[in-house]
């Protein structure tokens, strides 16, 4: 450990711009000796991060190492969270961003810590002058929104509380705040904004209950041909089958590529849609047609549109259930495609349509998860969703049994973490492996 202490002291005092650089957001590591040394020992990585942060977090070295600790090693989220919190006084944008990405995976952050963290972040969330200076405050405001601190609304540089946000950054922060607090008036403000982006967390957080409450605003988005796919899917999952929703989904299902809203559009986001030519794509039509069928409308379009689309329709075909039986020839053809994701979607669709998982679903999933064969290398991890589906069906292929303990108990992450894309796939892999071990123990 003496060598690590020497390295920690040297890196803590090194000039900014040297040493390991990695965050949950996926910034690259240089091919440096110290990065390799620390990458092999989570304890050493945490120690160096702590020393660097205590010495002022020069060049964001300590906070980046803290984020790398969580993205590389399992069960280090709490430790990384504490390290990043210790780096908050230095006001680095990446620190705020990485801490926000860790929030869902540190349960105690939902308890008394959350207001305290917000108080520490608040001074850094003030707007500054130049664009170059804005990354830190902008990231701090995003974190405040994710923490559910309503004080952030008054800090948005181009926004007056209670109004519709008129910039993408303001809409993003209010989307975080709406998702964290569940306050419907915030959700309505975000959904009415002309600057609502596909990546806005308010769209990701649309539960059936919230969708039912906000269906007038979501219907307006459909009519404006904005964010058709997440909105139509949310309405279908919530079972919102009003006459207006059904009529709009029917219109969307019949529109040709390159559709433009009429020039006499009535709402502010209609103007935005008019400027964005060709928003009603084939994907929008298929999503609308499937949503229409799920809500009890005619299934004919949902059954014919996939023939003209890419394999993305398979993910939607799963929702049709027995109604999708005319699609079986297309689904069975997709089972033979080279892309793993295509075969996975096709297997799941076949199961939902036929009700028989053992006809085609289980054999395909078994090929996808077994070492070798379908996988390029014997130590390559299987698709977590395929492994989880097999556990749900109570099927544990003999070929994967020797690997389950490694997938379940590895200290290092089997699948590197990138928290920008939802729950770490490695966490899903571990949970699926543990489910299989439980199945085997019960037999």
PyMOL commands that set and color helices and strands:
alter all, ss='L'
color gray80, all
select helices_A, chain A and resi 2-13+33-39+42-54+58-72+77-86+88-90+93-105+107-110+113-125+131-147+150-155+168-181+184-191+201-204+208-213+215-223+228-238+243-254+268-275+282-294+300-308+313-334+340-354+361-369+384-392+398-409+419-421+425-442
alter helices_A, ss='H'
color red, helices_A
deselect
rebuild
show_as cartoon
